Amino acid sequence: MAFDLNRRIRGRVWKFGDSIETDAINPYYRYPTMDELKQHTMEAYRPEFPKEVRPGDILVAGRNFGCGSSRPGLVLREVGVAAIVAESVARLFLRNSIARAIPIFMAPGITGVVHDGETLEVDYPAGVVRNPVSGASIELRRFPPLIERIFAAGGLPEFARERYLREQALAS
Amino acid sequence: MAQTMAEKLFSGHNLAGKPVRAGDIIEAQIDGAMVHYHASEPMHDLALQAGFNEGLPRVWDPERIFVLVDHHQPTLSQKQADDNALIRREVERLGIRSFHDSEPGISHQMMADYGLMRPGELVVGNDSHTISYGALNAGGTGITRADMFYVLLFGELWFQVPQSIKVVLNGHQPNYPIAKDIVLYLAGRYGDDFAGNMSMEYDGSLVPQLSIDSRMCLAAHGVEVGAKLAMFVFDETTREFLRGRTDKRYEPIAADPDAEYEKEIVLDIEDMPFVVARPHQFGNVAPVDELAGQRIQQAIIGSCANGRFEDIEIAARVLKGRKVAKGVRFLISPASQQVYLQCVKAGLVETLLEAGAQVVTPGCGVCQPKVGFLSDGEVCITATTRNFKGRKGSLKADIYLAGPLTVAAAAVAGEIVNPKEVFDGI
């Protein structure tokens, strides 16, 4: 599923703390199907989240978001999370999100500019995250060009197929 | 330009053929790819998703791909059996020969047991604890299943060259393993992401005294403090371990003496108390004495962090002539069949069974909600990798992490205790 980094995102915030692990995001050991996962994602920290999250909501987290096992956060997209904005992201969760074209942004200081339930605007082209009510804004980190191309392709498997087909065409 | 081990590793594997510095984004040549139990996703599901209707059209080099179906052996459900059958078909179709689906054990330990990765190599695996290969001076690093799909096709992958942190460990190795205490202590002191995205490069007077088992524990836990790599130097201990396991040539890597580190931390282990991580985060660490008296219902030794010979040997020493406390389930899972065999030959298993411990099949199960679930309100102390909420089933259970000596002592006492109070052999 392609994700256009240049699309501005505006949504209601669900706020989480530091070092939220992939066992909480994607507890597939206990809930192996996507239908089950959707009913249990993030419940370890906020039991109401799976029931009350709405399409278009934005997840804001502290440092080290997605630490632990190498597991994708596809379930967050499935329940409608439009973007993840964190102080910092654990490297495997970041790699997973890039590889599956899940909109994730690192904005050091983000937890200081928005409260739970408030609205947040993510403006990647402008390189900022804004709280439209308070007017506070904070810089977000741009991705290197290679990563932007992976997002544009719709993820790494799709990016791989494009390369494979290009190379096959050149070889024939 | 002086280089860290990480800069050496990625310079030597940079497809652009140029030396690299920390921060560079590069595409790297991969030497080895370890695919574990999620193999059906990179080998099959993601191929279909990307539009390869017949599945993965090829693999880049069947000799450099190692498929170890570790978490799901023996299978615990029909779905796992069906999944493993699909993996077997795909492995045969793609011509991959290094395939292990008839031997339980943790992939990372089996990669070491069978000499499937070597010093100086860049080896990726779709499991976070692939970082443990740094114990053997190999550039092991965890990737994702989608990254693995790319690697299987091309043998290449993008990386950001990490900054490096030098971790200097000084002191004398006591007569029991202390690797777990070291990494927990550091996480408690510096936070659970103090090495975030970095290459940890170990140094100091303790390092030459550390066994491969201890180095694997420290390296595996690199990921629990956020690291991309956790590297040990190549020395006589490494050479001795590899003898007879691999006949391939390898070129160890070493940092230049004047390499630049982002930061340096120093720990003298003689100043370090026994420590325990409280629920539910790795960095939530306290000296064991602060937690003494906490009752437990379960104790575990196992996993890619602590399922090795020295971890089980210290448990056997503690249990010799003693009994596991009534009402405590003490599960011990060797990291691999080879480790299990080593324990049997050394007579450890008899001691463990006589004391009332349960020796369970090698594998990842004891570190997950797969083998030995906890119920609401139950407490477990474990020498495994993680203490996250729900890691052993109930979200209302508490998991404490500690070294194997502290876990064995707690199993005997029925509560968290300073091991010196139970065991006089230290």
Interface residues (C-beta under 8 A of the other chain):
Chain A: S19 E21 D23 A24 P27 Y29 R30 P32 E43 A44 R63 N64 C67 G68 S69 S70 P72 S88 A90 R91 L92 R95 N96 A99 R100 P144 L146 I147 G155 L156 P157 E158 F159 A160 R161 R163 Y164
Chain B: I25 E27 L46 A47 Q49 A50 G51 F52 P57 K79 N126 D127 S128 G142 I143 T144 R145 A146 D147 F149 Y150 L153 F154 W158 Q160 D192 D193 G196 N197 V223 E224 G226 K228 Q281 F282 G283 Q368 P369 K370 R386 F388 K389 G390 R391 G393 L395
